[in-house]
Amino acid sequence: MEKIVIKGGVALNGEVQVGGAKNSALPLLFATLLADGTSELCNIPALRDITTAEKLLKILGAEVKAADHCYRIDASRIESVEAPYELVKTMRASVLVLGPLLARCGHARVSLPGGCAIGARPINLHLKGLEQLGAKIKLDHGYVEATADRLKGAKISFDMPTVGGTENLLMAAALAKGETVLENAAREPEIVQLAEALNSMGAQIEGAGTAIIQIQGVDKLMPLQCRVIPDRIEAGTFMIAAAITGGNVLVREALREDLEALISKLKEAGVSVEEEADGLRVQGPRRPLAVDIRTSVFPGFPTDMQAQFMALMSFAEGTSRISETVFENRFMHVCELQRMGADIQIDGHSAIIRGTAQMTGAPVMATDLRASASLILAGLAAHNTTEVSRIYHLDRGYEKIEQKLAALGARIWREQE
Ligand code: EPZ
């Protein structure tokens, strides 16, 4: 197994390029199953989750060719409609094949994803929506068996905004007969890109990015050509890297409109964030100020930035409260940050952080994707050496993060455990 080693204390300077968004690339890759023909997707990040998605597409019968962050996917022949447990358990986003397979083939057999480090993460809202479109759903040996002659449009109101649920239903409704209305839909930028991509394939979708999305079903969709939007969470992670080290970094392709909630909290913490022609320039203060955050669905403060922000608050002047409202167990990074000297108390869904001027490097263990990033960020600012183990979690969502940080002056490298 590999680990990442960091000798902290260096203020980062320079420019860093953000890659394509993992959480947009994944639904787009599966959307290609909706069309009989060859799709081309570019700016796909080189991540473990993307490799897993590629494996799943091939299991289903698609031909996949990848080169230089571009994918050509020929989904003319779907030879299987089953997403196996061995694969789904490694990447829960595999459940996003449900909508496309049901819409294209009238049948899907997808393993239930099971639990995950950050929470139970059920897919009941996906299934309830697909049933409302006329699918017959049954659970059998840990698999969802879904069948439908032809999906029929319906009015679906989500009990709570769900990114994956909105994505599955968008892809299913695109080929359903008649109109579908999704109420209380997720509004993330990745949803907007998926809807735009589906429309470029011939779908008729309006309202993506708002809580109410209307879809007029069509009979056929054409293959997709598109470029994945920049990864706002990778961008936010590098913004915090600049802030936490008191550096000055231009984060290329960081889009202000996708990061408003984070930007306003960084400014409250005394971090300078300026929009430039090709990105956001972040200048960290000598020491950040404590600010409270409460995660929520887009456009609120993203849960995927909570762990990273907690690393920043660990060094802040004052006491901050971080409330996690989206997932029930997303504080796994707390005990690892405490090993580095952070003063954090968990109180239900909140963490109280008493900022400390100095944290010290230590051997720590990654538990999930964004917790890993949080430990790297703390290591960049802490004194001495931090070693982050189990970085396979990190490689799911960050492409060459240690190389990008080293190019900004960080003393960081990867080595065998
Ligand atoms: C997506 O997960 C992202 N993953 C997550 O990013 C992100 O944290 C999450 O959205 C929230 O923004 C991808 O896009 C691949 P949800 P998703 O359905 O779709 C509950 C990362 O770090 N819920 O919006 O699974 C659920 O348990 C990852 O990149 C139900 O109860 O999230 C959670 O509490 C982590 N029933 C809340 O809704 C359902 O049927 C939000 O989940 C569906 C969801």
Boltz pocket constraint, residues with backbone or C-beta under 6 A from the ligand:
constraints:
  - pocket:
      binder: B
      contacts: [[A, 22], [A, 23], [A, 24], [A, 26], [A, 93], [A, 119], [A, 120], [A, 121], [A, 122], [A, 123], [A, 124], [A, 125], [A, 126], [A, 127], [A, 160], [A, 161], [A, 162], [A, 163], [A, 164], [A, 165], [A, 186], [A, 303], [A, 304], [A, 325], [A, 326], [A, 327], [A, 328], [A, 369], [A, 370], [A, 397]]
      max_distance: 6.0
